[in-house]
Each structure stands twice: as C-alpha cells, then as structure tokens.
Amino acid sequence: PIVTLTELQDIYKADNNVTLNGNISIQGSDCTEAAGSSDCNNLQLSFSNIVKFNYSKPDGTYLSATDVKFENQHAYVSYHTNDAVDNNGNTPTGSIRIFDMTTPGTPVFKIQAESPLVEFNGIDVAGNKLFAVGNNKDGARLVTYDLNSTTHSFDLNPATPFITHKLQSSSAKNSYFYNNLLWIASGSLNGGLFTVNTTNGYTNSSVASKTGAKYVVNNGVKQAFFAVESTGAYLRIAGLDGSGATEYTYPNLVQNIKNGKNVIAMDDDYVYVSLSDKGVAKINLINGVMEKHFVPNNYRVNGSKVFTKNGATNGVAVDDCYVYLANGADGVIVLNKTDFSPIGSFSISSGSANFVTVSNGYMFVATGRDGLNYIKIN
C-alpha cells in the first residue's frame, strides 16, 4: 500500500515554527567448540543481484534512495528528489519505504509514506521510534514517527502522527540515536554536529560548528563525525556520548568535489571515510593516523587506468573481509580490508552508485534514479 503523510495525519500545515554476522558455536564429537568464522577468499567472492526496486512517481519525478537502516527484521529506506522539480513545477519531496527482512534473501516491500514538504537524506530507527532527517526550502528538518510495536511499521487506522521539527542549518545529512539524544550531522549555513534532546521538546544543541558537515556514525563504543573543509578533511573522534573528543585535520585530503555524499563507516578499530574525488581513507580510531588511502581514479595496472568512468567515492561500507565503495559511474568497487588492494568491481545497469550498506551477507546499493538494488555477497 502507498499512503501519504497527509493521509496519516495532516501534520504538514504551513507552520514554520515547527518551522550480524554473529559468532556461531558448533558442538560435536569431531570438532572443538569455538567461535565460527569465515575465511576471506578473494577468488570465491561473487555477487548476485537479487532484485531492484525502482521508484518513479506519476507526477514525473524519480526518488533516489539516500539511506538504509536495519531494525526489527526490517529495512527502513529514506528517499529524496535531490532538489528536482517535477513536470508540474512542484517542489522537492521525500519518502520512506519499509521492507520486511524476516527472510534475508527475500526482501518484501511492505509500505511507503510520501512527504510533500520534506525530502530525506538520512534515516534512523531506535526500537520503534523512526527518525528521518533532511530539508525543505526553509532549512533542515527532522521528522519523527512512533512505529507500531507489533508490525514495526506505519499505523493506518487510526493514523499515528508524523511530527516535523525544525533543525539548525540548511540541510540535515544523517543521524543516530543514543541515550535519548539524536546526533545529527547538518551542513551548509550554520552547519555542524548537533544533538536533539528527544525527551525535552526536541531542543537543539550545537556540539561542533562545521559548514561542511557530512556524516556522523558510531560503532557502539565511539563516534566519528566528518566534515569537508577548504583546508582538508576534518574528523572528530569521541566517545559514544560525545565525550573525550579529539579533532584531526588532513591537509592532503582536500576535495575538489565538496558537494558529494561523503558517507563514513566504522568497525572496532577504524573509521573509513569516502572522499569523493579523493577516494577512501582508513583512519585509526585511537591516534587518528591515516593508515590506508585508495583513489580509484588514480589506480593503474600496467599503465592503464582501471576505473575509467571517473566516478566519485560517495559511500563506503565494511564487513569482516572487505571495503565496499559506492563509486558513482564506476559502480561498486571492492577492496581488501587489510591492505586496501583492489579485489574487483561491478556495475549496476546505467545507474550511479551513490550509497552502499552491508548486513548479514547482503548489500543494498542505491543507484540514484535507477533504483535501489539488493545484492547477495557470495
């Protein structure tokens, strides 16, 4: 079913004041009980594109997937039109789609809700609370929703309210929830890293002022916040609650493309930063040292350029073995996680890979208006 936010509740009135990969134990007579693991065999690595979800609208606009979060055996996906105007001259819109992931290899589209006045750049789900961040022509916005505790989805009858909150700066990029605070990276004018207190009227507090704010992420112990600056890449590493922060600047990572998506990802020891035309960097969480750096556009084999479409590194995801780059027109590039050596790449039709995320041996790859692809990692 397709519903609009207005059908769920008339909340978008003209109100500018609201202006696993888990360890498995094996027990038996012929083996020793131990934590299960998987070898990283590059020669056996392959990918199967299971399904592609397109999203065109009758009004002539195409929505692009911007973020995916997994919770409650569901995938929650945010969309935007990226400032496009439809055939009727209407302003940009956004959407949220929910997929049932009970059977990981068979995602089932469940429901979607369209936003007539906010387009979404990021989404997060904590328990049964949904947070979607983005912007409209009046600046950054946060939309919240209390999911049904049984279905983990939108309620249709009676309608549960979507609520819109005004945020600082021009465009919220992404967020994560921890201990009643929503941490938000929000860029452009008055941008930076902010917290929103979800138990105290959704009040905004500034943590770090950065016009080029791009992304904030955590690994359950630490958080990392990334911003693009004219003097180089900026990284702030702190505790999960923002305490004990250390700031780093990397002058050798000045991006020529400063309006890219610039997703970052973390594991226990490193943060992986997508840097548009400057590729991807692997940075130690303890001391801020950049230990590896790979630029797809500079990679050559026997003098010949391998990735010939000059794609920008928009997104990054990691698992136990590999680093996956959403590299624009080049598709998805796969690197060895340890030494950053290229393993291979694959393209997805004619779309530009803008976002990638990995979970339980599967990946979602957003390819702009060309759709959202669900891929099995073999």
Secondary structure, DSSP 8 states (H G I E B T S, - for coil): -EEEHHHH----SS-TT-------B--BTTB---B------GGG--EEEEEEE--B-TTS-B-EEEEEEEETTEEEEEEE-TT---TT-----EEEEEEE-SSTTS-EEEEEEEESS-EEEEEEEETTEEEEEEEETTEEEEEEEE--TTTSS--TTTT--EEEEE-SSSEEEEEEEETTEEEEEEESTT-EEEEEETTTTTEEEEEEE-TTEEEEEE-SSEEEEEEEETTEEEEEEEETTS-S-EEEEEGGG--S--SS---EEE-SSEEEEE-BTT-EEEEETTT--EEEEE-GGG-EETTEESSTT---B-EEEE-SSEEEEE-BTT-EEEEETTT--EEEEE--TT--B-EEEEETTEEEEE-GGG-EEEEEE-
